[in-house]
Amino acid sequence: MGCLTRICIYIAVSCLVGWLLCDINPEKTYTWYSGIWHGLFFVPNLIRSWFGDALYKANYYTDAYNVWWWITTIMSCISTIFGGGGKRYN
């Protein structure tokens, strides 16, 4: 399988998992725990927001949500960019 095909499959599966496990309700107020959860699914939810009305960050949230969302979003982005570079055995 080509590299582009693997990337497309990874993105599609990530968006599906993000939709199933982390769909953000625009009317709900979220707390710190949800900030961690939403930050972990930032990349899939961001991609979903480009093609629909999905949110990648809640509209209503606490200060702790905002802190934890930023922490886990930064870590999620770093791991998405640099995460697959370990040794691979064929």
Summary of the structure (lengths in Angstrom):
residues: 90
radius of gyration: 14.4
end to end distance: 13.7
largest distance: 47.7
contacts: 241
relative contact order: 0.16
helix: 64%
strand: 4%
